[in-house]
Amino acid sequence: MKEFETNLNNKGVSLIAGIDEAGRGPVAGPVVAASVILDLTKDYSLVNDSKKLSKKKREELYDYISKTAISIGVSIIDIDIIDQINILEATKLAMKEAVNNMDIKPEHLLIDAVKLNSNYSETSIIKGDLKSVSIAAASIIAKVTRDNLMEKYDLIYPNYGFKKHSGYLTKMHKEMINLYGPCEIHRKSFEPIKSIVKFNK
């Protein structure tokens, strides 16, 4: 998990930011990106792709990464912007903003799957959250941040079960959308929301 970081270290690059997102797939809620520069002298052996960790372990690692990382930046892109510019562009925007929100700027970016074409040198890695500890750390920060947001939305919109599925289109979520219609945090550019909104116009 440190191969990419070690190769960059050997070239004299030390401030390496791993970047990942949470929330590209759901039909509700924002997309969240995180950018994390780890202190690689610390023990990150338990850090893994956030999807492979239990909620409890994610939260424990979130706290550990927050305390030990050299710098962390987070960005949250709301539903209106996702609907305006599409989810891929919103994801890229979130990732760039996450880097800009860091108090210490990186020398190189390791990015999960996408290319940002930013002002920084970068490496795009397919399934990067499984191959780079920095990207995996970013995936944990982004996922926990977004899950916490969706739990708050669950209190505001209790009919949809956001706390359980985080806005993904589960069978239960689809049934609730059909029963109550979309709410304010549903993405109008995503199906089946798009068809429902169009039908009701």
Secondary structure, 3 states (H helix, E strand, C coil): CCHHHHHHHHCCCCCEEEEEEECCCCCECCEEEEEEECCCCCCCCCCCCHHHCCHHHHHHHHHHHHHHCCEEEEEEECHHHHHHHCHHHHHHHHHHHHHHCCCCCCCEEEEECCCCCCCCEEEEECCHHHCCHHHHHHHHHHHHHHHHHHHHHHHHCCCCCHHHHCCCCCHHHHHHHHHHCCCCCECCCCCCHHHHHHHHC
